[in-house]
Amino acid sequence: MNNKKLLVLVDSVKYAKTALQHAKQKALKNNKCIDVVAFSFEETGNILFSLPPEKVLAIQDKQLSQLRAELEPLLEKELEGCDYVLQTVWHESPEQWLNEGINTSIYDMAIKTRHIDEDTQFSDLDWQLIRFSPIPLYLAADNKWRKNNNVLAALDLGSEKTSKYELNQAIINCGLDYARSEGCEFFACYTVHVSPILRDLGIVFSDEQVLYAFEKLPALQRNLINEHNLRNKLHIKAGLAEQVIPSLSAKLDAGLVIIGSAGNSGIKGKLIGNTAEKLCVYLKPTF
């Protein structure tokens, strides 16, 4: 592994423990340092009321000091034996801070606790990070951990776009690095979209689409698979990605699924779709 650090993002002290535990496991195994960044923000003014700048700064300092005081005992307990640094930041949008406020090239990944409750499986910040994080994002859940989890990389191999090729390359590299560090097996998958209507009418057959799928892929994408000797590790299935990938991850005992996000937002995101977001609703991580 490289000498890059791990970045733990804390938006709630209540849920910080899970992310810290995952970070510790990875840090000790790979001799890595951890940067813990905790965020706090509250709008202190409006159109009818505003505080003097010095008063605003005093409030910010007080809130950040309180946040640090709450976190330090937790870090001492959960990160015992690790080399770590705690930073508290007053910022409304952690995903924006991540993109504009730091040098992300020094980090392997950002680790954050995935928020799950009765109503939602992800917080607004989770979604923003899924779309816009400039570094690999590891969302950690509270579920019981399993040992020797495999890794499944979900690839979009049907596109001729250079940007898709580069995204696939990054996903593969990330997955292979993780598999080596964790001593587990790496798999990749590609979902061939088959229209349910055409399938039901007998116009298109799923088995036939899968059988010849690899040979029909753009040469750039085929070469990517062959360069990494992944042909025997690549699983090609027909259907909807958000349904195929969770099913395949269970079959392959994949505790970690790596998927890229193009960051489509607004109308473009609604029209084109965001597979990563659809998939997250179906996946139930076991980390």
Buried (B, 14 or more C-beta within 10 A) or exposed (E): EEEBBBBBBBBEBEBBBBBBBBBBBBBEEBEBBBBBBBBBBEEEEEEEEEEEEEEBEEBBEEBBEEBBEEBEEBBEEBBEEBEBEBEBBBBEBBBEBBBEEBEBEEBBBBBBBBBBEEEEBBBEBBBBBBBBBBBBBBBBBBBEBEEEBBBBBBBBBBBEEEEBBEBBBEBBEBBBBBBEBBEBBBBBBBBBEBEEEEBEEEEBEEEEBBEEBBEEBBEBBBEBBEEBEBEEBBBBBBBBBBBBBBEBBEEBBBBBBBBBBBBBEEEEBEEEBBBBBBBBEBBEBBB
